[in-house]
Amino acid sequence: MAKASVPGRTKTRLVPPLTHDQAAALNTAFLQDVTSNMLLAGKYASVAAYAAFGPPGSEEFFERILPPAVGLIDAWLPNFGDCLLHTIEQILERGHTSAVVLNADSPSLPTTLLVETAQVLAQPGERAVLGPSSDGGYYLLGLKTAHRRLFEDISWSTEHVAAQTIERAREIKLDVHMLPAWYDVDEVADLCRLNAEILRFRRARRVGQHDPYHPGQTAALMKRLWPDDDFASVRPDRVQVAGGPA
């Protein structure tokens, strides 16, 4: 689920300490890393990557920053639940046997969770896969059928989203395979956690199979934002992001 990077309209909860241009550049890096993670998962399971994008007319932006292998789905609707349902319907209509909606705010999500999702959905029988976020939402929802009820009567953008989705699944008697919780990068505290993960990547001799994904584009940008590996040192007047997205 991808939103084009426009200063003042993307990742605004990170401003300050970031400027709007820096927050938009971070959004672009997240999009690129989440996409790379999906393509990596495709080496271990049957995975096709799409960007369900908005706002309308931003196709050129995504064609410019994402690999050609990533398909585009126009998914800009007034209600977020409708955006998710529309995306799932579009993926299934393109001939896939299951569909997964994935956020663009978790650039270090372990690749093994994407692989596990694909493998579970490939098994016989009707089921859903849910990856709950630490803030009460979810970072991932996988389905084999577009169940509209899963997107109805949901308090979007609240800490109740995952619990309400599980309740809707119970209502329609849909089995749910639960993944481990992960986090979204929405607030400054989340960005600090991501920065700490990236520092561990730099210092580690090896990365374990179940470790967080190393978000290369994000790491490079954050190295420029935090040249001394010190989040507290960042001031908007100290850091310039050249060539930021328009």
Order of alpha helices (4+ residues) and beta strands (2+ residues): beta-alpha-beta-alpha-beta-alpha-beta-alpha-beta-beta-alpha-beta-alpha-alpha
